[in-house]
Amino acid sequence: MTRIAVLAGGRSPEREVSLRSGHRVASALQAREFDVVLVDPSEGPFVENASAASVSACYVALHGKEGEDGAVQRLLELLGIPYTGSSPHACQLAFDKVLAKESLNEAGVPTPPWAAIQATALRDLAAGPALRHVIERVGLPLVVKPSRAGSAMGMSFVDHEHDLTHAVMNALSFSDAAVIERRIEGAEVAIGFVGSIAEPLPLVEIVPKSGVFDYAARYTAGATEYFAPARVEPEIASACQTTASKAFDVLGVRDVGRADVLLDHDGTPWVIDVNVSPGMTDTSLLPMAAQVAGVPFEELCERIVRLALDRTA
């Protein structure tokens, strides 16, 4: 029997979500007759525990820092243990919103106009007065978020210039840089893939009852309505899938991923985030899209694991 270690938990602020994803993935893989062990990097010496598990591959269900920034992937490559998902470089590139947006912009993938400010610039270069130039460059309203965090943690909406400084400081409490992005008014959709980036899954439309798709809206049952497939015209859905596939390609995402996209009033898709380790909870978007495509959750998890096993074979 093939043994798989599901990596979940960790020390990031997204620990609880990761554990929910990990336990659900572990149960699904057990149902598909894999021998599964759950490994939490925050509990005991990770290298010793991962090596002692004698697994054929690791399913990376870690979210946030250490799990999506390339750190655990580089460590697993050093240990010679196959793992699901993207390479260390692609993880690092996608997880850092500044690097990701610069890469997408250079490749012609639409992403909202933005500016970035680093904590070191504020501290060492007395860059506080530069914040007023953000309004001139990006405009209002704005979304401010940490450059290296997920699940909408540290995110703020800014409608007035006097609120910008507080929003930036809030974002910098989660990361060493803040991304200040023009807010696109319109529908939000998610486009995932499993296997080939050229074959994206159906769109999932996200309608939070609070009007904001924040942490609570993402992980509280009943707080958000989801429409799978999304309620958009076929040509707009196709444009979203094409844009998402290009974003995956530019960032080097492999095996599995999810692009979060905002549609403006003209139906133009704007990529706001690319996730290399999508959530696998009961309210997560990738499993919803897979279900619409005729792939039940257990099969989805097995497909992702098989991609890692096949790559080593």
N, C-alpha and C positions, 0 to 999 in steps of 0.2 A: 504494500500500500504506500502510495506517495505521501510523504510528510511535508506539510506546509506550515511555516510560522507566519501567523498574522501579527504584524507589528501595529500596536495601537496604544493610545495613552500618551506617553511622553510628558514633557514639562511645559509645553506651550499653553497659552490661554485657551486653546481649542481642545484641551485634553478630554473633556467630558464628551464632546462631539465625536472625537476620534475613538473613544471607547465604545460609544454607541455603534459607530460604523464597524469597528473591529469585531465586536461580539456578533453582529448580524452577519458579517462576512464569514466568520468562523462557523456559525451554525449552517450557513448555506453550503460551504465547502464540505462540512461533515456529512450533510445530506447527499452530496455527490460522491461520497465514499473516499474522501481524502482523510488522512490522519492529520489532525490540526492541533497546533499548540499556539496559545496566545502569549505573545512576548511584549511586555511593557518596558520600554527603555528606561523609564524612571525608577523601576524596581529592580535593584541589584545591578551587578556589572553586566552591561549589555553585550560586550564582546564575548565574554565567557558564556553567558546564557545563550546567545545566538549560535555560538560554535558547538556548545554541548547539546543543542537540540537536534543536531544532525539532520537538517532539513534539506529537501530538494530545491526549495525556493522560498522566498519571503513575499508575502502579500503586504505591501506598504499601505496601511490604513491610517497612517499618521497624518495629522493636519497641522499646518503652520510651521513655525520654526523647527528645524531639525528633520522634519518629515518631508517638507516640500521645497526646502532650499538647497538640496543637493548634499547635505551633510551625511545623512544616513546612507544615501546611495553610494557616495564615495567610500564609506566605511565598508559596506557590503561588497563592493568591488574589490577592496583590499583583502577581504576575508575569502573572496572567491565564491560568494553565495549569490545565486541568481535572484532577481527581484522584479516585481511588477512595476510598470510605469516607465517614466522618462529617465534619460541619462542624467548624471549630476549637473552637467553644463546646462541642459535644457531646464532642469528644475530651478537652478539658480537664476536663470534668465527670466523665466515666467513668474517666479515668486517675487522678484523685485520689480515693483510696478514702474519705477523710473526706467530701468533697463528695458523692460518689456515694451513700454510705450515708445521709447526711442527706437527700438527695433521695428515695431509695427509701423511707426510713422515713416521711417526710412524706406520700408518696403511698400508703402502706399496702402496699407490697411487702415481704414478709417478708425481713428480713436479720438475722443474729444480733446480739444485744445487744453493744454495744461502748463503748469509751472511746478517746479520742485524746490524745496528749501531743506537744507540739511541742518541738523542740530549743531554740528560743528561750526557752520557758517554763522548761526545766531550767537553762539558762545564765543568763538574766537575771532570772527570777522565783523562783529557788531552789525549784523545784517538785518536787524529788526526793521529799520526804515525802508528796506527794499520791499517789504510786504505790500506797501501801497502801490508798487508797480505791477503787482499781480492783477489787480483789478483792471488796470489799463491794458494789460496783455491778454488776460483770459476773459474778463467780463463777469457779470453777475447774471443769474445765481451760480453758486459754486458748490462743489462737493469736495470736502477735504478728508483725506484718508492716509493712514500709515503706508509707507512704501512697501513694507515687508510684514504683512499680517493678513489674515483671512477672516471669513465669516462676518464681514462688515464691522469688525471690532475697531474702535477708535474713529469711526466715520462720523462726520458732521455735515450738515447742510448750512450754507451761508447765503443769506439773502441781502445782508447789509454789510458794508465795509467794516463797521466797528466790531463785528462778530468774528472777523477773520483771525485775529491774533489768538483768541481763545481756542478756536477750532484747530489751528496749527499746533498749539501746545498740547491739546488733547491727542492729536495724531502722534506727536513726538513722544508721548508717554508709552506708545506701543512699538515705536521703531525709531531709527536714527535719521529718518528723512520723512517729509510729508509731501504728498502729491496733492496739488490744488488744481482741480479739474472743472471745466465748464459742465454745468448740469444740463443734461439732455432731457427735455420733457417729452415723455411718450411711453409706450409699452416696453416692458422688459421681458426678454426671452433668453432661454438658455439652450445652447446647442452642444450636445456631447457626441463622442464617438468611441467605439471600441474596435480595435484592430486597425482598420485603414482610415486615415484622415480624409481620404477621398469619398468615404461613405458615411457622412454624418447621420446621426439619429434624428428623428422628428423633433421639432421645436417644442419646448415647454414654456408656456406663458405664465408669468408670475404676477399675481394681483394681491399684494398685502392689504389687509383690511385697514391697517393704520395709515396706509399710503406710503410707508417707508419699509423697504426690505432690509431691516436691520437684524441683529442677532436673534431677538425675540421672535420676529416674524419668520425667520428661517427655521427655528427649532422648536417652536411651540405649536402643538397640534391644533389645527383650526384657525390659526392666526393669519394664514395666507391661503388664497384660492389658487389652484393650479389648473391650467387648461392644457391637456396633452391629447392631441396636437394643439398647438397655439391657434388662436382665432385670427389668423392673418391670411391675406390672399396668397395663392400658390406662388406667384412670382416674387412676392416679398419673402416668403419662406425660403425659396430657392436662393435669393440674394443673401439671406442670412447664413445659409449653409455654406455658400461659396466663400463668404467673408470669413466665417469661422474656420473653414478648412485652410484658407490661406494663412490665418493667424497661427494655427497649429504648425503649419509647415515652416513659417518664419522662425518660430521659437523652438522648433525641433521636437515638439511633443510626440511621443510614441505610445502605443498600446491603448491608452485611455486618457481622456481629457474632457474638459468642458469649457466653453467660451460663454461669457455673460455679455449680452448685447442689448443696447437700448435702441429703439426705433423712434426716430423723430417724426414730426407730423407729416413729412414727405415720404415716410417709409424707408428712409436711409438707415442702414444698420451701422452702429458705432460700437466697437469692441471696448468694453470697460475692464475686463479681467479675463485671464486665461488660467485655468486651474489644472494642475497636473495630478492631483490626488482628490478627485471629486468625492463628496460625502456619499456614504452608503447607508444612511439612516432611513427610517420609514417616511421621512418627509424630504428626502434628498431628490435632486432633479435628475441625475443620470439614470437611476433605476426606473423613474417614471417614463423617461423617454424610451428606454430599452423595452419596457412593458408594451408601449404603443407599437414598437417595431416587432413585437412578437417574441421578445426574449425575456423570459421570466427571471426573477432575481437569482435563483440558484445557478441557472445557466450562464447568466451574466458574470457572476463571480468565477465560475469555472473557465469561461473564455479568457478572462483577464489573467488567470493563473497559467493557463496553457500557453499564452503568448510568451511569458517568461520562460517556461520550461522548453518551449520550441526554440527559443533563441539560443539557449545553451546547448540544446541537442544538435 
